[in-house]
Amino acid sequence: MKVNRFDPFRDLTLLQDRINRLFDDSVVRQERRTPPNETWIPMVDITEDENEIVLWVELPGVNQKEVDITLNGDQLTIKGEKKFDQANQRKYLRRERLEGPFSRTFQLNLPVDTEKISAAYRNGVLEIHLPKPVESKPRKVSIQAE
């Protein structure tokens, strides 16, 4: 009877070999197509101070006409689509930039002044300002002595 010794690194070594084989020919592969279930999700930073909530949404390569911002109740939704120039008939050796539709929805846990919401798009970053209504801003209450 043959005795096999246990090698705790065997599975890791096999996995590394498989990954290496995948990348060995990656430069000569043809265009990488984005699978239909792989979606592009823009990154977002959200800050808050006593006056407003501000969102910065990274949208490089997205035409601002392709972006839609809606506020429905306490949900802010940002939708759009990143499209690449289809006239470019080059054969890709590597394609990592994702394209296609995106949607992000944020639950606002604070009231905002819907009449004063503003948005600006500069250098591939969408900046959304959501001012707080006057009554929701924190304020210091002084105590009167008697």
N, CA and C of each residue as an Amber inpcrd file, in Angstrom:
protein
   438
   0.8380000  -1.1840000   0.0000000   0.0000000   0.0000000   0.0000000
   0.8780000   1.2400000   0.0000000   0.5470000   2.1780000  -0.8610000
   1.3150000   3.4180000  -0.9890000   0.7910000   4.4480000   0.0000000
   1.7030000   5.1080000   0.6960000   1.3300000   6.1220000   1.6690000
   1.6060000   7.4950000   1.0580000   0.5680000   8.3130000   0.9720000
   0.7120000   9.6810000   0.4670000   0.8520000  10.6180000   1.6480000
   1.8660000  11.4230000   1.5940000   2.0610000  12.4010000   2.6600000
   1.1880000  13.6180000   2.3980000   0.6640000  14.1740000   3.4570000
  -0.1730000  15.3670000   3.3590000   0.7080000  16.5820000   3.0930000
   0.3590000  17.3190000   2.0450000   1.0750000  18.5590000   1.7190000
   0.0820000  19.7060000   1.8620000   0.2310000  20.5260000   2.9210000
  -0.7420000  21.5990000   3.1340000  -0.7270000  22.6730000   2.0410000
   0.3380000  22.7270000   1.2460000   0.4480000  23.7600000   0.2150000
   0.1010000  23.2420000  -1.1760000  -0.2990000  21.9830000  -1.2760000
  -0.5840000  21.3790000  -2.5760000  -1.6730000  22.1450000  -3.3290000
  -2.7830000  22.4190000  -2.6620000  -3.8860000  23.1320000  -3.3190000
  -3.4750000  24.5350000  -3.7470000  -2.7090000  25.2190000  -2.9110000
  -2.2450000  26.5600000  -3.2750000  -1.3100000  26.5210000  -4.4750000
  -0.4510000  25.5160000  -4.5170000   0.4740000  25.3830000  -5.6470000
  -0.2930000  25.1190000  -6.9410000  -1.3060000  24.2520000  -6.8670000
  -2.1200000  23.9790000  -8.0560000  -2.8540000  25.2350000  -8.5210000
  -3.3990000  25.9870000  -7.5770000  -4.0970000  27.2210000  -7.9140000
  -3.1470000  28.2260000  -8.5550000  -1.9600000  28.3570000  -8.0040000
  -0.9860000  29.2930000  -8.5680000  -0.5950000  28.8780000  -9.9860000
  -0.4170000  27.5930000 -10.2180000  -0.0890000  27.1200000 -11.5670000
  -1.2010000  27.4560000 -12.5600000  -2.4460000  27.2780000 -12.1470000
  -3.5690000  27.5880000 -13.0400000  -3.6280000  29.0840000 -13.3560000
  -3.4250000  29.8990000 -12.3360000  -3.4480000  31.3490000 -12.5490000
  -2.3040000  31.7680000 -13.4620000  -1.1330000  31.2130000 -13.2580000
   0.0100000  31.5390000 -14.1180000  -0.2720000  31.1770000 -15.5710000
  -0.9200000  30.0280000 -15.7980000  -1.2450000  29.6420000 -17.1680000
  -2.2400000  30.6070000 -17.7990000  -3.1710000  31.1200000 -16.9890000
  -4.1300000  32.0960000 -17.5140000  -3.4370000  33.3640000 -17.9890000
  -2.4530000  33.8290000 -17.2290000  -1.7880000  35.0850000 -17.5530000
  -0.6450000  34.9280000 -18.5470000  -0.1730000  33.7160000 -18.7720000
   0.9410000  33.5170000 -19.7040000   0.6190000  34.0230000 -21.0980000
  -0.6070000  33.7980000 -21.5500000  -0.9470000  34.2060000 -22.9140000
  -1.9090000  35.3860000 -22.9530000  -2.0610000  36.1080000 -21.8430000
  -3.0570000  37.1810000 -21.7990000  -2.7520000  38.3230000 -22.7540000
  -1.4940000  38.5900000 -23.0500000  -1.1460000  39.7130000 -23.9170000
  -1.5310000  39.4330000 -25.3600000  -1.5220000  38.1910000 -25.7680000
  -1.8300000  37.8770000 -27.1580000  -3.2940000  37.4910000 -27.3630000
  -4.0640000  37.5040000 -26.3200000  -5.4840000  37.1860000 -26.4750000
  -6.2010000  38.2790000 -27.2350000  -7.3030000  37.8970000 -27.8170000
  -8.1110000  38.8920000 -28.5080000  -8.9260000  39.6700000 -27.4930000
  -9.7200000  40.5750000 -27.9880000 -10.5000000  41.4860000 -27.1520000
 -11.2260000  40.7460000 -26.0320000 -11.0870000  41.2970000 -24.8340000
 -11.8170000  40.7680000 -23.6870000 -13.2030000  41.3880000 -23.7050000
 -14.1810000  40.5800000 -23.7690000 -15.5480000  41.0870000 -23.7640000
 -16.0700000  41.0590000 -22.3340000 -16.7720000  42.1180000 -21.9650000
 -17.3470000  42.1820000 -20.6370000 -18.5340000  41.2310000 -20.5780000
 -18.5070000  40.2840000 -19.6470000 -19.6540000  39.3910000 -19.5360000
 -20.9180000  40.1950000 -19.2350000 -22.0720000  39.7230000 -19.6910000
 -23.2970000  40.4860000 -19.5010000 -23.6180000  40.7610000 -18.0320000
 -23.1570000  39.8830000 -17.1250000 -23.4870000  40.0840000 -15.7200000
 -22.4600000  40.9520000 -14.9960000 -21.4070000  41.3740000 -15.6690000
 -20.4050000  42.2270000 -15.0510000 -20.7980000  43.6810000 -15.3010000
 -21.1160000  44.3950000 -14.2470000 -21.5680000  45.7700000 -14.3850000
 -20.5170000  46.7280000 -13.8690000 -20.5800000  47.9160000 -14.3980000
 -19.6740000  48.9750000 -13.9800000 -20.3510000  49.7550000 -12.8740000
 -19.6670000  49.9070000 -11.7430000 -20.2250000  50.6410000 -10.6100000
 -19.2870000  51.7950000 -10.2900000 -19.7330000  53.0370000 -10.5100000
 -18.8640000  54.1720000 -10.2050000 -18.6420000  54.3070000  -8.6990000
 -17.4420000  54.7500000  -8.3400000 -17.1080000  54.9430000  -6.9320000
 -17.6560000  56.2820000  -6.4520000 -18.0750000  56.3080000  -5.1820000
 -18.7310000  57.4860000  -4.6150000 -18.1380000  57.7970000  -3.2440000
 -17.8970000  59.0810000  -2.9970000 -17.5590000  59.5760000  -1.6580000
 -18.7290000  60.4310000  -1.1980000 -19.0950000  60.3090000   0.0770000
 -20.1940000  61.0980000   0.6360000 -19.7030000  61.7670000   1.9130000
 -19.9220000  63.0830000   2.0020000 -19.5500000  63.8140000   3.2110000
 -20.7670000  64.5690000   3.7330000 -20.6590000  64.9620000   4.9920000
 -21.7400000  65.7270000   5.6120000 -21.1360000  66.7590000   6.5470000
 -21.7090000  67.9490000   6.5380000 -21.3920000  68.9540000   7.5490000
 -22.7190000  69.5130000   8.0530000 -22.6810000  70.5980000   8.8080000
 -23.9380000  71.1000000   9.3820000 -24.8770000  71.6950000   8.3420000
 -24.3580000  72.0170000   7.1400000 -25.1820000  72.6640000   6.1150000
 -25.6880000  71.7460000   5.0130000 -24.9230000  70.6930000   4.6980000
 -25.2860000  69.8990000   3.5230000 -24.6330000  68.5280000   3.5250000
 -25.1360000  67.6930000   2.6210000 -24.5340000  66.4050000   2.2870000
 -23.9960000  66.5660000   0.8730000 -22.7720000  66.0960000   0.6330000
 -22.1680000  66.2170000  -0.6980000 -21.7260000  64.8360000  -1.1630000
 -22.0660000  64.5170000  -2.4110000 -21.6220000  63.2720000  -3.0340000
 -20.6740000  63.6100000  -4.1690000 -19.5630000  62.8760000  -4.2630000
 -18.6490000  62.9670000  -5.3930000 -18.6770000  61.6050000  -6.0690000
 -19.0820000  61.5830000  -7.3250000 -19.2370000  60.3400000  -8.0760000
 -18.2270000  60.3420000  -9.2150000 -17.3560000  59.3290000  -9.2430000
 -16.3610000  59.2360000 -10.3190000 -17.0150000  58.6730000 -11.5710000
 -17.0360000  59.4930000 -12.6230000 -17.6430000  59.0910000 -13.8940000
 -16.7070000  59.3960000 -15.0650000 -15.4870000  58.8750000 -15.0600000
 -14.5750000  59.1880000 -16.1560000 -15.0850000  58.6210000 -17.4800000
 -15.0390000  59.4410000 -18.5010000 -15.4610000  58.9980000 -19.8220000
 -16.9600000  58.9850000 -20.0430000 -17.7250000  59.4540000 -19.0730000
 -19.1830000  59.4780000 -19.2090000 -19.6150000  60.8780000 -19.6280000
 -20.4160000  60.9510000 -20.6770000 -20.9720000  62.2220000 -21.1200000
 -22.0420000  62.6450000 -20.1200000 -21.9940000  63.8990000 -19.6780000
 -22.9570000  64.3460000 -18.6660000 -24.3960000  64.2440000 -19.1510000
 -24.6140000  64.2390000 -20.4660000 -25.9680000  64.0770000 -21.0040000
 -26.4890000  62.6530000 -20.8010000 -25.5840000  61.7270000 -20.4830000
 -25.9570000  60.3270000 -20.2590000 -26.2190000  60.0380000 -18.7790000
 -26.2060000  61.0730000 -17.9210000 -26.3820000  60.8930000 -16.4790000
 -27.7220000  61.4760000 -16.0520000 -28.4310000  60.7340000 -15.2150000
 -29.7390000  61.1550000 -14.7200000 -29.7390000  61.0430000 -13.1980000
 -30.1120000  62.1280000 -12.5190000 -30.1760000  62.1570000 -11.0570000
 -31.6280000  62.3630000 -10.6620000 -32.1600000  61.4820000  -9.8050000
 -33.5340000  61.6410000  -9.3350000 -33.5830000  61.4730000  -7.8220000
 -34.4570000  62.2390000  -7.2080000 -34.7190000  62.1210000  -5.7800000
 -36.1780000  61.7370000  -5.6310000 -36.4160000  60.5500000  -5.1060000
 -37.7710000  60.0460000  -4.9170000 -37.9450000  59.7460000  -3.4310000
 -38.6520000  60.6200000  -2.7450000 -38.7800000  60.4650000  -1.2990000
 -37.4230000  60.6890000  -0.6480000 -36.9290000  59.6730000   0.0370000
 -35.6140000  59.7930000   0.6660000 -34.5590000  58.9540000  -0.0530000
 -34.8050000  58.6290000  -1.3280000 -33.8480000  57.8530000  -2.1150000
 -33.2970000  58.6890000  -3.2660000 -31.9780000  58.8130000  -3.2970000
 -31.2950000  59.5120000  -4.3860000 -30.7380000  58.4580000  -5.3330000
 -31.1020000  58.5500000  -6.6110000 -30.6390000  57.5810000  -7.6050000
 -29.8570000  58.2990000  -8.6900000 -28.7040000  57.7260000  -9.0170000
 -27.8590000  58.2360000 -10.0970000 -27.7690000  57.1230000 -11.1310000
 -28.2390000  57.4090000 -12.3480000 -28.2220000  56.4230000 -13.4330000
 -27.4980000  57.0210000 -14.6230000 -26.9610000  56.1570000 -15.4400000
 -26.3180000  56.6300000 -16.6470000 -25.7400000  55.4870000 -17.4420000
 -24.9510000  55.8700000 -18.4370000 -24.3120000  54.8580000 -19.2770000
 -22.9740000  55.3750000 -19.7660000 -21.9940000  54.5050000 -19.7060000
 -20.6610000  54.8060000 -20.2170000 -20.5380000  54.0960000 -21.5580000
 -20.3360000  54.9010000 -22.6140000 -20.2560000  54.3440000 -23.9660000
 -18.8890000  54.6320000 -24.5550000 -18.3190000  53.6410000 -25.2030000
 -17.0630000  53.8380000 -25.9160000 -17.3580000  54.0530000 -27.3900000
 -16.4370000  54.6840000 -28.0670000 -16.5790000  54.9670000 -29.4900000
 -16.5700000  53.6540000 -30.2700000 -17.7050000  53.3010000 -30.8460000
 -17.8130000  52.0530000 -31.5990000 -17.1790000  52.1520000 -32.9830000
 -16.8220000  53.3730000 -33.4100000 -16.1880000  53.5300000 -34.7170000
 -14.7540000  53.0120000 -34.6980000 -14.2000000  52.8690000 -33.5100000
 -12.8390000  52.3640000 -33.3770000 -12.8530000  50.8630000 -33.6640000
 -12.2840000  50.4670000 -34.7840000 -12.3040000  49.0670000 -35.1950000
 -11.0050000  48.3390000 -34.8640000 -10.2470000  48.8600000 -33.9270000
  -8.9950000  48.2060000 -33.5600000  -9.2650000  46.8840000 -32.8460000
  -8.3170000  45.9830000 -32.9830000  -8.3870000  44.7150000 -32.2790000
  -7.6860000  44.8940000 -30.9350000  -8.4150000  44.7020000 -29.8670000
  -7.8480000  44.8840000 -28.5320000  -6.9610000  43.7070000 -28.1630000
  -5.8080000  43.9980000 -27.5920000  -4.9740000  42.9740000 -26.9900000
  -5.3290000  42.8170000 -25.5160000  -5.7810000  43.9010000 -24.9360000
  -6.2320000  43.8940000 -23.5410000  -7.2730000  44.9940000 -23.3840000
  -8.3530000  44.6890000 -22.7090000  -9.4000000  45.6870000 -22.4880000
  -9.8910000  45.5450000 -21.0520000  -9.5650000  46.5330000 -20.2270000
  -9.9130000  46.4820000 -18.8160000 -10.9770000  47.5040000 -18.4340000
 -11.1460000  48.5360000 -19.2340000 -12.1370000  49.5650000 -18.9090000
 -13.5330000  49.0250000 -19.1890000 -14.3890000  49.1280000 -18.1940000
 -15.7590000  48.6430000 -18.3580000 -16.6290000  49.7250000 -18.9780000
 -17.6660000  49.3000000 -19.6250000 -18.6380000  50.2170000 -20.2030000
 -20.0210000  49.6590000 -19.9320000 -21.0110000  50.4770000 -20.2390000
 -22.3820000  50.0240000 -20.0850000 -23.1470000  50.8490000 -19.0770000
 -24.3820000  50.4450000 -18.8080000 -25.2300000  51.2140000 -17.8930000
 -24.8120000  51.0140000 -16.4380000 -25.1350000  51.9990000 -15.6230000
 -24.8850000  51.8990000 -14.1870000 -26.0350000  52.5530000 -13.4450000
 -26.1870000  52.1810000 -12.1940000 -27.2030000  52.7800000 -11.3330000
 -26.7500000  52.6450000  -9.8890000 -26.8160000  53.7410000  -9.1560000
 -26.5080000  53.7430000  -7.7210000 -27.6630000  54.4330000  -7.0220000
 -28.1560000  53.8320000  -5.9560000 -29.2320000  54.4170000  -5.1630000
 -28.7670000  54.5410000  -3.7230000 -29.0220000  55.7070000  -3.1360000
 -28.6050000  55.9860000  -1.7680000 -29.8200000  56.3660000  -0.9360000
 -29.9160000  55.7590000   0.2260000 -30.9800000  56.0730000   1.1780000
 -30.5210000  57.2660000   2.0070000 -31.2580000  58.3530000   1.9360000
 -30.9220000  59.5440000   2.7090000 -31.6300000  59.4500000   4.0560000
 -30.8610000  59.4430000   5.1050000 -31.4450000  59.3250000   6.4350000
 -31.7160000  60.6790000   7.0680000 -31.4760000  61.7370000   6.3080000
 -31.7050000  63.0960000   6.7820000 -32.5790000  63.8320000   5.7790000
 -33.3910000  64.7760000   6.2430000 -34.1670000  65.5750000   5.2880000
 -33.2490000  66.5230000   4.5200000 -33.5910000  66.7760000   3.2640000
 -32.8300000  67.7240000   2.4440000 -33.7980000  68.7310000   1.8330000
 -33.2630000  69.8910000   1.5180000 -34.0530000  70.9420000   0.8760000
 -34.0730000  70.6450000  -0.6230000 -35.1410000  70.0110000  -1.0930000
 -35.2020000  69.5470000  -2.4790000 -35.1520000  70.6770000  -3.4940000
 -35.5540000  71.8730000  -3.1120000 -35.5460000  73.0130000  -4.0360000
 -34.1390000  73.5570000  -4.2740000 -33.1980000  73.2280000  -3.4160000
 -31.8510000  73.7930000  -3.5250000 -30.7890000  72.7620000  -3.8940000
 -31.1890000  71.5650000  -4.3020000 -30.2210000  70.5460000  -4.7130000
 -29.5270000  71.0200000  -5.9840000 -28.2080000  70.8430000  -6.0330000
 -27.4560000  71.2430000  -7.2300000 -26.4450000  70.1610000  -7.5810000
 -26.0530000  70.1490000  -8.8550000 -25.0670000  69.1800000  -9.3300000
 -24.1720000  69.8480000 -10.3580000 -22.8940000  69.4640000 -10.3470000
 -21.9250000  69.9740000 -11.3210000 -21.0470000  68.8100000 -11.7580000
 -20.5980000  68.8670000 -13.0050000 -19.7710000  67.8010000 -13.5730000
 -18.4810000  68.4160000 -14.0820000 -17.3580000  68.0710000 -13.4270000
 -16.0550000  68.6070000 -13.8150000 -15.0050000  67.5040000 -13.7920000
 -14.2150000  67.4410000 -14.8450000 -13.0770000  66.5130000 -14.9060000
 -13.4630000  65.0690000 -14.5680000 -14.6120000  64.6410000 -15.0390000
 -15.0310000  63.2570000 -14.8300000 -15.5980000  62.9640000 -13.4540000
 -15.8420000  64.0100000 -12.6580000 -16.4080000  63.8190000 -11.3200000
 -17.7190000  64.5950000 -11.2190000 -18.7750000  63.8930000 -10.8490000
 -20.0780000  64.5090000 -10.6250000 -20.1670000  64.8780000  -9.1470000
 -20.4630000  66.1410000  -8.8780000 -20.5600000  66.6330000  -7.4990000
 -22.0090000  67.0440000  -7.2450000 -22.6390000  66.4050000  -6.2600000
 -24.0430000  66.6700000  -5.9460000 -24.1250000  67.2570000  -4.5390000
 -24.7500000  68.4320000  -4.4360000 -24.9280000  69.0990000  -3.1410000
 -26.3870000  68.9720000  -2.7190000 -26.5970000  68.4400000  -1.5340000
 -27.9280000  68.2640000  -0.9660000 -28.0160000  69.1010000   0.3080000
 -28.4760000  70.3610000   0.1980000 -28.5480000  71.2210000   1.3820000
 -29.5770000  70.7070000   2.3930000 -29.2390000  70.8620000   3.6580000
 -30.1760000  70.4940000   4.7220000 -31.1490000  71.6520000   4.9330000
 -32.3920000  71.3430000   5.2600000 -33.3200000  72.4300000   5.5740000
 -32.8970000  73.1100000   6.8780000 -33.2850000  74.3440000   7.0250000
 -32.8630000  75.1410000   8.1770000 -33.1980000  74.4490000   9.4940000
 -34.3790000  73.8700000   9.6010000 -34.7870000  73.2850000  10.8770000
 -34.0050000  72.0320000  11.2530000 -33.3440000  71.3660000  10.3030000
 -32.6230000  70.1460000  10.6440000 -31.1550000  70.3960000  10.9780000
 -30.6900000  71.6170000  10.8210000 -29.2980000  71.9120000  11.1440000
 -29.1170000  71.9160000  12.6580000 -28.0460000  71.3060000  13.1460000
 -27.8250000  71.3370000  14.5870000 -27.5050000  72.7560000  15.0440000
 -28.0120000  73.1070000  16.1840000 -27.7090000  74.4280000  16.7250000
 -27.5630000  74.3200000  18.2260000 -26.7820000  75.2030000  18.7650000
 -26.5440000  75.2230000  20.1980000 -27.6970000  75.9600000  20.8690000
 -28.2030000  75.3620000  21.9260000 -29.2960000  75.9570000  22.6840000
 -28.7160000  76.5100000  23.9790000 -28.9290000  77.7810000  24.1880000
 -28.4160000  78.3890000  25.4240000 -29.4140000  78.1830000  26.5590000
 -28.8790000  78.0470000  27.7390000 -29.7040000  77.8310000  28.9260000
 -29.8070000  79.1480000  29.6780000 -31.0150000  79.5570000  29.9420000
 -31.2520000  80.8080000  30.6600000 -31.2580000  80.5460000  32.1660000
 -30.5260000  81.3640000  32.8910000 -30.5090000  81.2530000  34.3560000
 -31.6290000  82.0960000  34.9380000 -32.2320000  81.6290000  36.0110000
 -33.3140000  82.3910000  36.6480000 -32.8940000  82.8960000  37.9970000
